[in-house]
Structure formats: C-alpha cells, structure tokens
Amino acid sequence: MCTILVRRIRVVAAVLAVVWSLASAAEAAGLRLAMFRCDMTPPLGHNTYPNNQPLAIIEHPLIAKGIVIDDGGGQRYVLCAIDWCALCNSAHDLYRRKIAEAAGTEVARVALHTVHQHTAPVVDLDELRGTSQSNDSVGPRDTRFYEVAADWLAVAVRESLVCLQPFDRIGSGEAKVERVGSTRRLIDADGKVHTPRWSNRNPMGVREREEGIIDPLLKTITFARGDQPLVRLHFYACHPQSFYGDPRVTYDFPGMAREELEKNENVFQVYFTGCGGDVLVGKYNDGTRAARDEFRGRLLRSMEAAIAATRYVSVESIQWRAVDLRLPPLQPAASSVDDAAAKTPPDTTRPEESAYAQRLDRPLILTGLQMGRIHILGLPGECLVDFQLYAQRVAPDDFVAVAAYADLGTGYVCTDKACDEGGYEPSATHVGRGSEALLKDAILNLLGGK
C-alpha cells in the first residue's frame, strides 16, 4: 500500500508486486492508473445543505475518490466523485481546472461528479458572491473553504501519480438493486404529477404506490492487472439520501456500502450516482437509521453481485470524447444577478437560476470514456432517469455506465414530457424547453455516434 499524507489529505494507491517476466499488452501500450482519496469534510460551524444550520456533527467524513488513467501516449484522464451535494458553474470549473493542472492534462479530460448526498455542501460560488452576505437566515456563506478544498484535492491528485501502475484488463458486471429506488413522479389519472413522493416521511398511501420508472441495475466496472482487481467503479441511479435536515454531514448509505466493500475486499472503490433526478428511496423509506442501514445492506449486496457477475476483456487502448453543450436558460440571460431579478417577478427569481444564466458563454463539457464495448458517460445536472435509459437503449450491445451530477448549475434536466406533466423537477430546473433534444444528441456523440 502506497500511502502519502498531506495536511487533511490521504492518498491511497495500491502497489502490486510486478512479475516482470510476464509482460502484458497493457505494459507494451503503457496503460497505467493511479488512485486518489481526499478528505473534503467542511469544518464545524460551516453551512451545509439543506439544513442551513452551522455544522455540528461529522457522522462520516466527506471524501473525494477517483482515478487517473495514463494512456502511455502522453494523455491522462481523470474520473472523480465527491461526497458533496453539488458543484455548480464556476465552482465546478475551478475544481476541474485544479485537477487537470495536478494531473498534467486538459480540463476536457476531467470528469468530476458529486455523489449528491443531501447532508453535504452545495457549492455555487457565483450564487454565493451574487447574494447578500448579511442574510442571517442562511448561515455562513464563506467561499474560502471551498477554494482551499480545491487545492487539497489537487495535491491528492498530484501525489497519486507517484503510484501509477500498469493495468491490462477491464471488467464489467451488473446486478439488480432490490427495494431501494422508486420514482418521485407519481402520475395521477389526469396525466399530471400532483402528489410527488419524497425521500422520506411520505404518507403510507404514497409509499404504497408503484415503484415506477427507474433503472434497477447497478453497474460495476473493474480495472485489473491479470487476475488482480485494482479499482472498481460503481454506478447506480438513485438519490443517495435517507434522512437529512439536521446539522450533520454523512456520506449516507452509498458511502457506507462503498467503504465497507473497500474494507472487506481491500480494493479501491468509487461510487457514482447516475441519472437519479426523479428516483429516490421514498417508497421504502420511513426516515429511520434502521431504514438507512437496510439500504446500505441492499446496495452492498448488489455491488457484490455485480462483482461476481463481472467478465473481463483485454484493454489495449482508450478513447476519450468531450462534447460541449449549451442548454437554454429558463429565463433570458441578464448582464448581472440584479438585472436578472428585475426581469422576472420576485417570487420566481432564484439566485441559482441567475447564476446559470450568467455562464452561457462557457459551455457544459460532457465526457465519455470508451474501452472496447464499455462506456462511461459523464452528464451534467440532475438528469431524469430517462436520459440514462436512452443512452443504454441506443447502444444495446454495449455496456453503458452513466454518471450524472457533474456541473449542477443546470439544476434538474427534464424531458419535454416531464415539463408537460408538471411536478417538482420542472419547478427546480434552471434550463428551458429544448434541453432534452440537445442532451440526447450529445449522448449520441459521446457514444461515438451510435
């Protein structure tokens, strides 16, 4: 185990014994990877989402975990997931730029996602700088921690490079997740969403309704050298929250399952949340710690089943695609947050919506990593599960894993049908109609035009 300690940073990279007489195709091609881990827990007293109370309890540390892939031809690619609720607009840009500099690569080759736990920070530096610092109802709104934390993560990435190691095989497996995910969008007899299902504390009648449209499969991708797994990436589309609203941080049931599996297997594990904008645990959740532990166990068993189902192939090359995407704002762009507020009624103006409208000169960057018939897509915002099902449907012969919650400046990304049906998601989007077609066209490009 190669372990490097830097202030508040722990970089973990497994170093395997190399049998030099068994040269592999990956060694010939120069394929290597490194793993990094960084503690991103805010300090006590800091504001976190959505309680708007000073942080009082650190139940679990909030961790950034990821990998750097070196293709042997001078290019490096980074996949990273942080146990935060959101990174938006210029904050997402800042973190990707810091990671890219640390890894010695370009920003377009960095896929950065949040896991989206709700006992964790929402980081939108544009919104924080554009709203009043004197509003006591929202607690401390200090950007300095987030700027310093970006440097911690950059150091973790940079230090991990001393442990780059060869890999030659890639594995893929999937398993059904039982009794975790359910739709929030309960369609009533008139074809509208009048009574959405929330993450917890739903009336029994709402909990008893159908599971609805979800993607029930957890997908796992494993990088290995010979028979030795080096790192596993897990992908599942569901809001990763059990109960929240109190002054604590936790990586909730996905982080609990992830870290338990890493301890049991002694293999580095990373978890990405898929297109779970309209998928949550509300059908099966009563808001108790016992329910959270049941979700942890069910997710862990699915991870283990996906690992057992994993089939390996040789990997000799990597294709990386980056696609620029401009989604229309919900409201017309304005030259400032104040101008945006003047153009819309006070009860419909949201600082986060205005913050997205200000970044339209900077496109969202979507990412796609392809290794043979295996794809990892990186999408922005809180995408509805329809986008994930679409990606899998247009490449039915390939293994398509989707990570959403990259730049969350968009808020929810809805289909046109969802906008017609109403419900919570269309009320919390920052992008307008027409986004569905644009995003689905970008997904096709990330899949190589399939």
SVG drawing of the C-alpha trace seen along z (x, -y; Angstrom):
<svg xmlns="http://www.w3.org/2000/svg" viewBox="-58 -45 69 59">
<polyline fill="none" stroke="black" stroke-width="0.4" points="0.0,0.0 1.4,-3.4 0.2,-6.0 1.1,-9.7 -0.1,-12.1 -0.6,-15.7 -2.5,-18.1 -6.1,-16.8 -5.3,-14.7 -4.9,-10.9 -3.9,-9.5 -4.3,-5.8 -2.8,-3.8 -2.4,0.0 1.0,1.1 1.1,4.6 4.1,6.9 5.1,6.9 6.3,10.1 8.5,8.7 8.8,11.9 5.0,11.7 4.9,8.6 1.3,7.8 -0.3,5.9 -1.0,3.1 2.7,2.7 3.5,2.6 0.9,0.0 1.9,-1.8 -1.6,-1.9 -1.4,-2.9 -3.6,-4.2 -3.4,-5.8 -6.0,-6.2 -6.5,-9.2 -8.6,-9.9 -9.0,-13.2 -11.0,-14.3 -13.3,-17.1 -15.2,-17.5 -16.1,-21.1 -15.1,-22.5 -17.5,-22.5 -19.7,-25.6 -19.8,-25.7 -23.1,-25.9 -24.2,-22.7 -27.2,-21.8 -30.2,-21.8 -30.4,-22.5 -28.9,-26.0 -27.5,-25.4 -23.9,-25.5 -22.3,-22.1 -22.4,-20.4 -21.8,-16.7 -19.4,-14.8 -21.1,-11.4 -18.9,-10.4 -16.1,-12.2 -17.0,-13.5 -14.5,-12.0 -13.3,-12.7 -12.3,-9.5 -11.1,-8.9 -8.6,-7.6 -6.1,-9.0 -5.6,-7.0 -2.4,-7.4 -2.7,-6.0 1.0,-5.8 0.8,-8.2 1.0,-11.4 -2.6,-11.7 -4.2,-11.4 -7.8,-11.2 -9.4,-11.7 -12.6,-10.3 -13.6,-11.7 -16.7,-11.6 -17.0,-13.8 -19.4,-13.2 -20.9,-16.6 -24.4,-17.6 -23.4,-19.8 -20.6,-21.7 -22.1,-24.4 -20.9,-26.7 -17.6,-28.4 -17.0,-26.2 -17.2,-23.1 -14.8,-24.9 -12.4,-25.8 -12.2,-22.2 -11.8,-20.7 -9.1,-23.2 -7.2,-22.4 -7.5,-18.7 -6.3,-19.0 -3.3,-21.0 -2.4,-18.5 -2.8,-15.5 -0.9,-17.1 -3.8,-17.1 -6.5,-19.2 -9.7,-20.3 -11.8,-18.5 -10.2,-15.2 -11.5,-15.6 -14.9,-14.0 -15.8,-15.5 -19.1,-14.5 -20.7,-14.8 -22.5,-11.9 -25.3,-14.3 -25.8,-13.3 -28.1,-16.0 -26.1,-16.0 -23.3,-17.8 -22.3,-21.2 -23.9,-22.8 -21.1,-24.8 -22.1,-27.6 -19.5,-30.4 -21.4,-32.6 -24.6,-32.4 -22.7,-33.0 -20.9,-36.0 -24.1,-37.3 -26.4,-37.2 -26.3,-39.2 -23.7,-38.4 -25.9,-39.8 -28.8,-37.3 -28.6,-35.6 -31.2,-33.0 -28.8,-31.1 -25.8,-30.9 -22.2,-31.4 -21.7,-31.9 -17.9,-32.0 -16.3,-30.8 -12.8,-30.4 -13.2,-26.8 -14.3,-25.7 -11.3,-27.5 -8.9,-25.9 -10.5,-22.4 -9.9,-22.6 -6.2,-22.9 -6.4,-19.9 -7.9,-17.8 -5.3,-19.0 -2.5,-17.9 -4.1,-14.5 -4.3,-14.0 -0.7,-15.2 0.7,-13.0 -1.1,-9.9 0.9,-10.0 4.0,-8.5 1.9,-5.3 0.9,-5.0 0.7,-1.2 0.0,0.8 -3.3,2.4 -4.3,4.7 -7.9,5.8 -11.3,4.2 -14.3,5.9 -18.0,5.2 -20.8,6.6 -24.3,5.6 -26.9,6.7 -30.4,5.6 -30.8,3.4 -33.8,4.6 -36.1,2.3 -34.1,-0.9 -35.0,-3.1 -38.5,-4.4 -39.9,-7.2 -40.8,-10.5 -43.0,-11.2 -46.3,-9.6 -48.7,-10.2 -52.3,-10.7 -55.4,-9.9 -55.3,-13.2 -51.7,-12.5 -50.2,-15.1 -48.0,-14.9 -50.0,-16.4 -48.6,-14.4 -44.9,-13.6 -43.2,-11.1 -40.3,-12.5 -37.2,-10.8 -38.8,-10.1 -41.8,-10.8 -44.4,-10.1 -48.0,-9.1 -48.5,-5.4 -50.7,-5.7 -48.0,-7.4 -45.4,-4.9 -47.6,-2.0 -47.9,-3.2 -45.9,-1.6 -42.2,-1.7 -42.4,-3.4 -39.9,-4.0 -36.3,-3.5 -33.1,-1.8 -32.9,1.1 -29.4,2.2 -26.2,1.2 -23.3,1.4 -19.7,2.1 -16.5,1.5 -13.2,3.0 -9.7,2.1 -7.4,5.1 -3.9,6.4 -4.1,10.0 -6.4,11.6 -5.8,8.8 -8.5,6.1 -7.1,2.6 -10.2,0.4 -13.9,0.8 -16.3,-2.0 -20.0,-1.6 -22.9,-3.4 -26.5,-3.5 -29.3,-5.9 -31.0,-7.0 -30.9,-10.0 -28.3,-8.9 -30.2,-10.2 -32.1,-8.6 -32.9,-11.3 -31.5,-14.8 -32.2,-18.3 -30.2,-18.2 -26.8,-19.9 -24.5,-17.0 -22.6,-15.6 -22.6,-12.0 -21.8,-10.1 -25.1,-8.2 -25.9,-4.7 -23.9,-4.7 -20.8,-5.8 -21.4,-3.3 -21.7,-0.5 -18.7,-1.7 -16.4,-2.0 -17.5,1.3 -16.8,3.1 -13.4,1.5 -12.5,2.7 -13.8,6.2 -12.2,6.6 -9.1,4.5 -9.8,3.0 -10.3,-0.7 -14.0,-1.6 -15.6,-4.7 -19.3,-5.3 -21.1,-7.5 -24.7,-8.5 -26.4,-8.0 -29.4,-9.9 -31.4,-9.8 -33.1,-13.2 -36.5,-11.6 -35.5,-8.5 -35.3,-8.2 -35.9,-5.9 -39.3,-7.2 -41.3,-4.1 -39.1,-2.1 -38.0,-4.7 -39.5,-5.7 -36.7,-8.1 -35.1,-6.0 -31.5,-4.9 -32.7,-1.3 -34.1,-2.0 -30.8,-3.6 -28.9,-0.5 -31.2,1.6 -30.4,-0.5 -26.7,-0.1 -27.0,3.6 -29.1,3.9 -26.7,1.7 -23.7,3.6 -25.2,6.9 -25.8,5.6 -22.2,4.4 -21.1,7.9 -23.4,9.5 -22.2,7.2 -18.6,8.1 -19.5,11.8 -21.0,11.3 -18.0,9.4 -16.5,10.6 -13.1,9.4 -11.6,8.4 -8.2,7.2 -7.8,3.5 -5.2,2.0 -6.4,-1.4 -8.7,-4.2 -11.0,-6.6 -12.0,-9.8 -14.7,-12.1 -15.6,-15.5 -18.7,-17.3 -19.6,-20.9 -23.2,-21.5 -25.2,-24.7 -28.6,-24.3 -31.1,-27.2 -31.7,-29.1 -35.1,-29.0 -35.2,-32.8 -33.5,-35.2 -29.9,-36.0 -29.1,-39.2 -25.9,-41.1 -26.0,-40.7 -27.8,-39.0 -29.6,-42.3 -30.7,-42.6 -32.0,-39.1 -34.0,-39.8 -35.5,-42.9 -36.6,-40.8 -38.7,-38.3 -41.3,-38.5 -39.7,-38.4 -41.4,-35.2 -39.9,-33.3 -36.4,-34.8 -33.8,-32.3 -30.2,-33.3 -29.0,-29.8 -31.1,-30.3 -29.5,-33.6 -26.1,-32.2 -26.6,-29.6 -27.8,-32.3 -24.5,-34.1 -22.3,-31.2 -23.8,-30.7 -20.6,-31.8 -19.0,-28.8 -20.5,-25.5 -21.0,-22.5 -18.4,-19.8 -19.8,-16.3 -17.3,-13.4 -17.2,-9.8 -14.6,-7.1 -14.7,-4.1 -12.6,-0.9 -13.8,1.6 -17.5,2.1 -17.5,0.5 -18.6,-3.2 -18.6,-5.6 -20.7,-8.7 -20.4,-11.9 -23.5,-14.1 -24.4,-17.4 -27.1,-18.3 -29.9,-16.3 -30.9,-14.4 -34.1,-12.4 -33.6,-8.7 -35.0,-8.8 -31.6,-10.1 -29.8,-7.1 -32.3,-4.6 -31.9,-6.4 -28.1,-6.0 -28.4,-2.3 -31.2,-1.9 -29.2,-3.5 -26.2,-1.2 -27.9,2.1 -24.9,4.3 -22.5,2.2 -22.0,1.9 -23.0,-1.7 -22.5,-3.2 -23.7,-6.7 -22.6,-9.2 -24.7,-12.4 -24.3,-15.3 -21.3,-16.8 -21.9,-20.6 -25.1,-21.1 -25.6,-24.7 -28.4,-23.4 -30.5,-22.1 -32.8,-19.4 -32.6,-18.4 -36.1,-17.3 -37.7,-15.8 -40.3,-17.8 -42.9,-15.2 -42.0,-15.8 -42.4,-19.5 -45.9,-18.9 -46.7,-16.6 -45.5,-19.1 -44.3,-18.0 -41.2,-19.0 -38.4,-18.6 -39.7,-21.1 -40.1,-23.6 -36.5,-23.3 -34.8,-23.4 -32.6,-26.2 -32.7,-25.2 -35.6,-25.6 -37.5,-23.5 -35.5,-22.1 -32.9,-20.8 -34.0,-17.1 -33.1,-17.0 -29.8,-18.8 -28.7,-16.5 -29.8,-13.3 -27.8,-14.5 -24.8,-15.0 -25.2,-11.5 -25.1,-10.0 -21.9,-11.9 -20.4,-10.6 -21.2,-7.0 -19.4,-7.5 -22.5,-8.4 -24.3,-5.1"/>
</svg>
